[in-house]
Amino acid sequence: MSEASNQPRSTFYNIARTSVGSNLSRQRTLSSSSIDPYEDPVVGLERVTHTQVRRRPRRTENSDVTEGRRELEEDHALSSKYESLNYEICENQLYRDAESKSGHQLNLKRIQLNRWVACFLIGICTAFAGVVIDILVHKSADFKFNYILQTLVDKCDDGAEIAGGGCMWLVQVAWMAYNCIMVFIAACLVIFWAPIAAGSGIPQIKCFLNGIHIPEVVHLKTLVVKVFGVSAAVAGGLCAGKEGPMIHSGGAIGAGISQGKLHNKLDPGFFREFRNDREKRDFVSAVMTRATKCVVGAAAGVAAAFGAPIGGVLFAIEEGASFWNQALTWRMFFSAMIASFTLNATLTYYFNQDGLLSWNGLANFGVFQDKNYTIWEIPLFLMIGVIGGCTGALFNVLNYKISEFRKKYVSNKWQRLLEALLVAAVSAFTGFVTLFIVDDCVPIGLGMNKTEGLNRLYCQKGEYSAVANLFFANPEESVKSLFHSPIDTLVEGSFKPQTLLIFAIEYFVLSVWTFGLAVPSGVFIPALLTGAAWGRLFGLGVEKLLPQVSINIWIQTGIDPGKYALMGAAAQLGGVVRMTISLTAILLEATKDMTFGLPIMLVLMIAKWVGDFLSEGLYDLCIELSEVPLLGWNAPKMARNITASTVMRSDLVAMEKRVRVGRVLEILAATSHHAFPLVDRIDESDISRLPDYGKLEYTQGYILRTQLVSIIKKRAYRQEWEEDLVGSMMTEQDFIDVDSKDEKLEVGEDDEMAWIDLSPYMHPHPHRVPLNASLPFIYRLFRGLGLRYLMVVNEDNRLRGIITRKDVARFRNTKGFALRELYISDHQF
């Protein structure tokens, strides 16, 4: 808005001053801006612009909490900066009239076809994003190992032993320098261009699908930073995975394609019918729209990352989407299928395996040869589940403490950049120190990978270090090695117990420190790699104690540590993220085998139960730390006696159906509200400084801020009010893709006195509850219907307040089901 528009208009401002001064004697002030002569035009505005009635004082009025306790609970707050998405269809007169127009049925068929076209494009684009990430990581590794480090190692190898002298330290410095450069690029992209692209992005997508507007979470620049940032972070040797960011990238692609434009200035006009929060949500789910398209995108992201289309659909259902329907499931599956096919076809062509569609996405875990397991191993698998639940909970608690520290003390951009570089240097240094300390050299055999030079450091000629094969190889390849390496420690590719123990501890600590850095990074592969290491160690212990067990005279089985590595990987990841159904499907599809379906399910359930007993899941802790008003699946317990009169806020601003332009401009300039109830009359209250609003009858409703902005921009008002001219001056298309933040509204003084008829544009039947409605009932309405607003009326149907998402989300349960009420803060601490 211009500076002039930020100030109240003179005519109405003078009336306001008069009314405020007359409030002392409780005299009614006539308003020239409303049909209702008894409306006080500024009581509703003065309280917002000056007195700022807040919910925090309302809490402390009914509480004897001490100052020390109050300061303690400031750490448990919800941020007021997050707004809700509007999933409700505005069934106004324009919406109803559209159904009677000729060609409406044909338009519905076109929209339905466009949904499938959008899902097809989402699948293809998500796959190409995965291809770009994979190729960039592959090219970076090839350049680092073959052109930099291998050259230095060859210079150090003078034909005798490769010794750990000064030349080897030169190799280490080169390794650390390259990694720091890559991490520097990733961190700069995030810190200085798209901060929302940090981390895996799954918590943000989950919040978005829950109905919360996360600024820039699915913007084009976020997608670009996510793709190139995660490529640089993984290439920089961080304990990070590219699978989580792929899910976020898919959601951003789903949101972008469903809107049919790259930017407001680059708008070809495609898919305009999908430019609303409800449609965006579904498309984000299918990839995993900006509220509909985002679900489609997330599912396609999982399919591309793991080569698991079914796992992608289940992931979107279990972890992502808060609102679901059968048609969305079909579209998600279609998009995931297209993404998986496109990724496999493209990568097989790039790696000269034309037509080999069995390529396994970005994470290939290989195929197990020994697929046998017996009933006596089930207790061992359950033990692995318990260990995974405990270590997963420990991971979450430690990472939460580190994230709290970052939030308070590492908030400066340069501090965050320095921390990222520090973690990169420490990660590289840890690998080299472990390589120097751990004597794990074994004879070189066939099949050495591109890290051959580094694997030979500090070993005799003709030998290589097995621990280097874990630290310096691609993380996905390391997981595959732990799954399929032989037991015999003298055979190439095998791992000694001390190697597995040291690697598991070090990688666990580095993963805890890395997750949450200012770089795009996922936790899937680091958790799988950590779990595979201690799971294989567990299997070696079982093999040592029980080298061969006879179940009966005709069944004998040997112990394969690889399957215990698989169970450990599942347990660790399940203990961290608390996923069960979708993670089972992802692992089965990634390993191309259904044999281990039952033990994986058992391990994941035990890991989830144990982890839930000890702490919350990683994504839930991230959401809590971000102070986002997420609404979970279930209403808080012990809240039946909390009613709407306690939850609601009564300092709302209402209008009448017929209002002057000047009055609307005043309200838009003085408030940040996104919806305004429409009532039959507004009276001055005799007992309160807030207005006494009239009835919210069936002829009344509410009007959105974006609608008011569009009406004034289109000049859909009349200078003189005439009853026979009542009707719409706009069409349904005029309200598509309107940004309420773009409120450059300038009108002349004559236009300020013009009249607007809001009846054709308002939502005529908003959801409402009585004053005695319970909090669980209100919670279920918000959660099940995806509401943004809920009106509160008394027994005479007179408007008494309004409830928003934050009013409901501030009530939370503790572990003992005790109810606590969070603060709603204007700042993020």
N, C-alpha and C positions, 0 to 999 in steps of 0.2 A: 504494500500500500504506500501511497505517497504520504508526506508528512501531514498534509492537510487532512487526509482521510483518517489519520490516527487520532485526530481531535474530534470530540463530539460537535455536531452541528450547532450553530449558535441558537437557533430557535428552540430546539429541544433542550439545550444545555441550560438556558435561562429558566425554562419550566422546571427542570430538575432542581436547580438551586432553590427555586421557590418552594418546591414540594419538600425538600429536605429540611428547610427552615421551618416549615409548617408542621412537620412531624411531631414537634414538641407539644403542640396542642391537639394532635390527632385529627386535623381537619383534612377533608378530602381535597385533592387538587385536580382540577379538570385538565384533561390532556387533549391537545390539538392533533396528536399523532395517532389517535385510535378512534375507532367507532364507539367504543365503550367510554363514556364521559367520566367514569369513575376510576379509570386506570391511572395509577401513579406511574409515570413513564420512566422513572429512574430508580425507584426503590430496588428493582431487580438489577440495575446496572451499578449503582453506587456500592452495593455490597460486594460486587465482584472486583471492581477496579480499585477500591480503597480499603474496605474492611477485610476483604479476603477471608471469609469464613472458611475454616479448614476442618478436615476430619481429625487431625491430630489433637486439637483441643477438645473435640467432642469425646475422644477416648479418655483423656486425662480427667475430665469432669467426673467420670464414673469410676475412677481408679485412685487408689492410695499408693501407687507405686512410688518408691523413693527416687530421688534424683540419681543415685548411683545405679539403681535398677534401670531407670529410664535411659541413661547413657549406654548401659550394656545392651539394651534392646535396639539401640540405634543401628547396631550391626545387622539386625534382622529387619530389613525394610523392603518395601516395594517402591520402585522408581515411578514417579508421576510422568516421566517423559514418554512412556509407552502407551500407545493408544490401541483401541480395538479395531479390527477389520469389520466391515459391515456385510454380513452374509445374508441378511434378510432381504427378500424381494419387496420392493416398494410397489405395492399393488394400488397405485393411484389411478385417477381417471384416465390418464394418458396410457397407462399399462393396459387397462381394460378396453379402451377404444381401439388399441392396436389389433385386438383379436377379431374385430368386426371388419377390418379393412380387407379388401380383395388381395389375394395372393399371400395371405398370412400363413396358410397351410404349406404353401410352397417354400416360404421363408423358413418355416420350422424344419423342413427336410434339408434345406441348404445348411442350416446351423448344425444339424446332426451330422451331416457329411463333413463339415468343416472341423468338427471335433476329432473325427478319425484322421483327417488330413493333418491336423495339428499334432496328434499323437505320433503319427508316422514321422513327421519332421523332427519331433522331440527325440525320438529314438535314434535317428540318424545323427543328429547334431551331438547328442550325448556320447555316442560311440566315437565320433571324430574327436571330441574333447579328450576321451580316454586314449585314443591313438596318439594325439599330440603329446600328452603327458608321458606315455610309454616310450615314444621315440626320443623325446628330449632327454629322458633319464638314461636311455641306452646310449645315445650319442655322447652324453657327458661322461658316462663311465668309460666308454671306449677311448675318448680323448685323454681322460685322466690316467688310465692304466697303461694304455699302449703308447701314448706319445709323450707323457711327462714322466710318470713314475718308472715305467719299464726302461726308459732311456737312462735314468739315474741309476737304477739297479744294475743295468748292464755295465755301466762305467765302474761301479763298485766291484763287480765280479771280474777279477783279473785272471780268471782261470783257476783260481784256487778256491778256498772257502769264502763264502760270503760272511764276513765277520761283522760284528756290531761296533765298528769304529766310528770315526767322525763322518765318514761317507754315508753311513746309515742314518745319522742324525740329519744329514742333508735331505735324504729321502723323506724323513718324518716332517721336516719343516715345509717341504714342497707339498706334502699331503695336507698338512694343516692349513697352509696358505690357500690352496685350491678350495678346500671345504669352506673356509671363512669367506672367500669371495662369493661362492654360491649362496651361502646363508645371508651374506650382506645384501645381495640382490633380492632375495626373497623377503627379508625384513624391511628393506626400503620400500618395496612395492606395497607392503601391508601398512607400514607406519605412516608413510607420507601420501598414500593415494587411496587405499581402501582398508581402513582398520577392521571393518566387519569381516574381512576375509581371513582373519587370523583363526588358528585352530582347525578343527575338522569341519565346522559349520553345521553339524547335525543338531546340536541344541538349538541353534537359531532357526533352522528349518522346522524343527519340532514345534517351536513357539509360534512360528508363522502359520503352520497348519492348525494350531490350536486356536487361532483367531487373533493374534497379536501382530500389530504392524511393527516390524523391526526395520528401522531405516536402512535403506540401501542393501538389504540382504539378498535381493535377487536382481540387482542392477547389472548392467553390462560390464562396468568397470570391476565389479566384484568378481564376475566370472573370469575376466581376463587375468586378474591378480591371482585368483584361485588356481587356474590352470598353470600359469608360468611360475607362480610362487611355489606351489607344491613340487613342481619339477626341479626347481633350484634347491629346495630344502632337502629333498631326497638325494639329489646329486651331491649335496654338501655333507652327506654322511650323518645327518641327524637321525636319532631314533624316532623316525616318523614314517607313517604310511601314506600312500596316495589314495587309498580306498575311501576314507571318510570325506576328504575334499571332493572326490568324484561324485559323491551323493549330493553335496552342496552345489557342485557345478551343474549336475542334472536338474536340480530344482530351479536354479537360475535360468537355465536354458528353457525349461518348461514355462516359466513365467514370461520370459522374453518372447518366445515364439507365439504363445497364446495371445499376447497383446498385439502382435502383428507389426511391431516397430522396434527399431534399435534405440531411438531417442526421440524426445518430443519434437526435435527439429528434423528428424528423419522418419517421417510417418507416411508410408504408402497407403495406409487405410485398411490393411488386411485385418480380419478377425475383430472388427470393432464390437461385435456382439459379445465378445468374451472380456471386454474391458470393465470388469467389475470384480469385487473381492471374492464373490462366491465362485465364479468361474476360475479365477486365478488359483484359488485353493486346490481345486481338483486336479489341475494340470501339474502343479508342483508335486502333488502326491504321486502321480503316475511316473514322474521321473524320480522322484522322492523328494493351478493356475495360479496367477500369482497367488490366489489361494487354492483354486482347483487344479490348475496346470502344474503346480509345484509338486503335488502328490505323484502325478504321472512321471515327472522328471526324476524324483528320488528313486522310484522303482527302476527306471532305466539306468540310473547311476550305479546302483548295486549290481544290476545285470552286466553292465560294462566292466565294473571293477573286478568281479569274481567269476564272470562267465556263468552267472546264476540267475536266470530270468524268474524262476519260481521263487527263489530266495529273495529277489528284489521285490516282488509283489507282497510276500509275507512280511518283509521288513517294513514296507510302507504301512501295512496294516498294524503290525505290532508296535512299532516304535515311532512312526511318523504321524499318520493321519488321525485326526480327532473326529472326523465326520466321514461317513462311509455310505456307499450304496452299490448295488450290484453292477450297474452300468459302468461305474468307475473302475470296478475290478477288471472288467473285460478290457477297457481302454488301457489300464495299467499293464496288463499282461501282454497286450499287443505291442505297446511301446517298449517294454522290456525285451520282448522277442526280437523286435527290429534292432534294438541297441546291441544285443548279444550277437546277432547275425552279422551286422555291419562291422563291429569291432573285430570279430574273428576273421571275416573275409579280408579286411584291410591289413591286419597284422600278418596274416599268412602270406599275403602278397609281398609285404615289406621284408619279411624274413625268408623269402624265396621258398615258401611252402604252399604254392598256389593250390587253392581248392581244398586245403586241409581244414575243414570247419570244426574239427575237434579241438582247436586252439582254445585255451582255457582263460580267456579274459586277461586282465592285468596281473592276476595272481594264479600261478600254476603250481599246484601242490603235488603233482605226480599221481601215480596209481600204485596202490599197495599190492604186493605179490602174495604175502602171507595174510589171508583174510580170516583166519580161524581165531575164535575165542571161545572159552568154555564158561560154564556156570560158576566155577570156583574163582574166576577172575572178576566177577561182578562186584564182590566186596572191595577188591582193589580199585576198580573204577570209581566206586563210591568214595573211597578214601581220597582219590585224586580230586573228586568234586569238592570235598571238604577243604582240601588244601587250596584249590582254586578260589573258592569262596573267601577264604581268609586272606590270601595274597591279593585278590581283587579288591577286597575292602580296604586292605592296607594301602594299596595303590591309590584308591580314591581319597582316603583320609589325608595321606601325605600330599597328594596333588592339590587338594582343597586348601591345606595350610599354606603351601607355596603360592597358590593363586591369591589367597588373602594377603599375603605379604606383598606380592606384586601389585595388587590393587592399591595398597596404602603407600608403598615406598618405591615402587618402580613404575611410576605413572608418567614420567617425562619421556618424550619421544627418544631422546638420545640415550637415556638409561635403558629403555627397552631394546634399542639397537645394540647397545653394548652387551646386554645380557645374552642376546641371540648369538653374537660373535663369541662370547665366553663359553657358551654351551657347545658351540661348534668346535672350538679349540680343545675343550676338555674331552669331548667325545673322541676326537682323533687321537689325542694324547693318551687316553685310557686304553685304546686299542693297541697302540705301540708299546706301552708299558706292560700290558698283559702279554703281548707277544714276546717281550724280552724276559719276563719273569717266569712264565709258564713253559716248562720244557715239554712240548707236545709235538715234537718232530717225528714224522713217520716217512717211510720211503715213498718217493714219487712214483705214481702209477700212470695209468691212462686217464684221459678226460679232464686234465687240469683246465680251469676256466681262465677268464681274462685277468684274474687277480694273481696269476702265477708268480709274478715277480715279488709281490709283497708276501705271498705265502712262504717264500724261501728265505725271507729275512731271518737272521739269527739261527739258521739251521745249517747243518753240514751240507756239502754239495751232494745232490741226489736225494735230498729230503725236503719236506715242506711242513709248515705248521698248520695243524688242524684248527687251532683257535683263530688263526688269521682267516681261515675259510669262513668262520662265522662272523667276525667283525668287519671284514673288508668286502665281502660279497654282497650282492643285492639281497635285501632282507627276505624277499620272497624265495630266492634261491637257498638262503640259509634255512628257512622253514622246511623246504623240500629236502634238503640234506639231512636234517634231523629226523624227518619222517622215514627216509629210505636208506640211510647209511647202514652198513653191515655192523655186526656186533664185534667182530674181531678187531681189536685196536691196532693190529699190525697191518691191516688192510687199508688201502687208501680210502678216505672218506669217513673213517670211523672216528669216534670221539671218546677220550678218556673221561672217567667220572669227574676228576678234579677240573678238567676243562669245562665240562657242562656246569658244574657248581659255580665256578668263578664267573663264567659268562652270564649265567642266569642272574646272579646278584648284581653284576655291573650293569647289565642291560636293563634290569628292572629299575635301578636307581636313575640311570640316564633317561629312561622313558618317563619316569615320574617328573623329572626336571624339565624335559623337553615339551611335554604336552601343556599347552597354554602359553608358549612363547609367541612372540609377534611374527609368526610365520604360518602359512597354511600347513597343517600337519594332522594326520589321523592317528588313531590309537589301535586300529584293528591289527595291523601287521606287527607292531611292537609287542602287543599283548600275546599274539599267537606265537611269536618267536620266543618270548620269555617263557611262556607255558610249555612250548615244545622242548625247550632246553631242560627245565626241571622235570618235565614228564618223561623224557628219555632217561634222565638220571634215575628216576623212580623205577623205570623199566629195567635198567641195568642192575639196580638193587634187587628187584624181584628175581631176575635171571641168576644173580649170584647166590641167592638163598635157595631158589627152586630151579635148578638148571633144567630139569625135565620131570614133569609130573604125569603120572599115569592116572587117568580118570577111571578107566576100566580096561579090561584086557584087549579091547579092540579100538580104543581111542587114546591116542597119545598126542601131546602138543608140546612144542618148544616155545620159549618166551621170545617174542619179537619186540624190542624196545620201541620200534617205530610206531606201533599202535598206541603205546603208552604216551609217546610224544604227541600223537594226535589228540588223545584224551586230555593231556595236560594243556595243550593249546586251547582246546574248547573250554576247559575249566577256567583258565586264566582270563580269556576274553569274556566268558559268561559272568565271571565274578566281577569284572570291571563294568560292563555295560548292562548286565542283567537281561540279556535277550535269550530266548529259549527256542521258540518255534522257527523264527526266521534264521537264526544262527545254525540250527540243525540242518535246514535246507541248504544254506550257503556252503557249509562244510561238505555235505554230501555231494553237492554239484561240483564243488571245486576239486574234490578227490575222485570224482567219477565213480563212486561206489556206494551202494546202499547197505552193504554188509554191516557197517559199524553204526547204523542208524539208532538201534536200541541203546548201546552203551553211550553214545553221544547225548541222547535225550536224558538218560539217567544222570550223567555227569553235569549237564547244564542245569537240570532242575535242582540238584543238590547244591551246586555252586550258587545258584540264585537264592535259595532259601538261606544258606549260611551267610551269603553276602548281605541280603536284606536284613538279617538279624543284627549285623555288625555296623552297617552304614547304608547310606543311599547310593543309588547308581551314579556313575560318573556324569552322565548327561544331566540328571536331576540336580546334582551339586553345582554344575556349571550354570544352570538356569537360576538356581537360588542365589548364587554369587552375583549374577547379573541383575538381580532384583526385578525379574520379569514376572508379571501377574499371571502365571500359567494356571489354568484350571485343570486339575487332574481328573481321572476317571470317576472318582467317588467324592461325594460331599463330605465335609469334615464331620466327625463324630462329636457327640456331646454338644450339639448345637441346635437342638430342637426348640429350645426356649428363647433363642435369638430370633427376633422377628424383623419384618421389613421396616418397621418404625425405627429400629436401631441401626439397620444396615444402610438405609437410604440416606441421601443428602437432600436437604430441603432447600438449599440455596441455588435453585435452578432458575433459569430465565425462560419464561413462556411468552407466547404471542397469541394473537387472535387470527382468525382466518383472513380477515381484511385488515391490512396494516399499511401505514404510509412508508414510503421509501426511506425517509429520514430516520424513522424508528428502526428499520432494518439495518441501516448503516451504523447507527449508534451501537446496536447490539453486536454487530460483527467487529467493530473497532474495539469494543470494551471487553469482549469475552473471547475465549478460545474453544467454546463449546462446539460440538459437532452436530448437535440436534437440538431442536427447540420444540417443546410440546405446544400444541394449539388447543386452547380452551375457549369456552363460550363467553367468559368475561373475566376481568382481573380487577379485584377490589383491594382497597387498602385494609390491612388487618387491624383490629382494635386491640389485639393482645400480643402481636409480634411485629418486629420491624420488617419481616418478609411479607410479600403480598399474599392476599387471600385469593388463590386461584379458583376459577369456576370449574364446571363439570367437564370431564373428558368423555363426552358422549360419543355415540356412534358416528355423529357427523364431524367430530373433531379427530385429531391425530397428532402427528409431528412432522416437522419439515427439517430436512438436512441442510447443513451449512453449504455444502456444494450446490444444492438446489437454489438457495438464496443468491449465491454468487452468480450462477448462470442466469437467473431471472433478471438481475440488475444489469449484467453485461449485455443481455439481449434486449434490454429496455422493455420488458414485458409488463408494463404498468400503464395506468390511465391517469390523466390529470384530474378528471372529475369522476366521481363514483356514480354509476348508473346501474340499477339492478338488472335491466334488460340486456346489459352488455357483459354479464358475468360469464366467464368461460376461459378456456385456455388460449394463450397467445403463443404457445410454444409446442414443440413436438417431443416425443420420447427420445429421439436422436440428439436433441439439444443438451441432454443431461449425461451423455456418454463421455467418459474420459475427461472429467472436470477436476482440476486440482484446486482444492480449497485454499492452498497456500498462496496461490496466484490471485490475490485479491486487489488488483489495481482498479479500484472502483472510484470513478470520479463522475459526479452528476452535477447539474446546475441547481441553483436554489429553487427554481420552479419545480424541477423533478423531485426534490426532497419532499414536496407536499403532495406528490402523486400517490395513487393508491395501487396496491398489489392485492390481487385475489389469489390466495394460496390454496384454495380448495381443490383445484384440478391437479396440483402437484404434491400434495401432502400424502403421507401414508395414513389411510383412514382408520385402520384398526390396529393400533399398536398393542403389544402384549402388556398386561397390567396385572397387578396383584393387590390384595387388600393389605391394610396396615398390619394385620396379625399373621400374615404368611410367614412360615418358618424359613430359616436360612437353608436347610437341606432342600426344601421345595424350590426355593429361588435358585440355588446352585444347579439343580437338575435342569431347570428351564434354560439357564445360560449355557450349560454344557451340552445339552441335547439339541437345542435349537440354534446354537451359535449366535445368541443375541448380543447386541452391543448396548442396548438400553432396555430398561424395564420400568414402566411407570408404576407409581404407588398411589392408590386412591383410597378414600375413606368409604364409609357405608353409604354416603350419598353420591358416590362416584366423582367426588371433587378431588382434583389433583393435589397431592400432599408432598410428593417427592419423586426422585428418580434414582435408580440403581444402575451402576455401571460395573464393568468387569472388575475394576480395582476394588470397589466396595465389597465384592464377594470374595475375591482372591486373598484379601488381607486376613481372613480367618483360616488358620492352619492347625493341624493336629501335631502334637509331639508324638514320640514313640509310644508313650503310655496312654495315647488317645486324649490327653489333656488338651484343651483348646487354648490357643494363644492368638492374639491379635497383633498383626504387624503394623508398623508405621508406614505411612505413605509419604515418601520423602521427595522433595523437589530437587535433590541433588543425589548423585551417586557417590558414595563415600570411597 
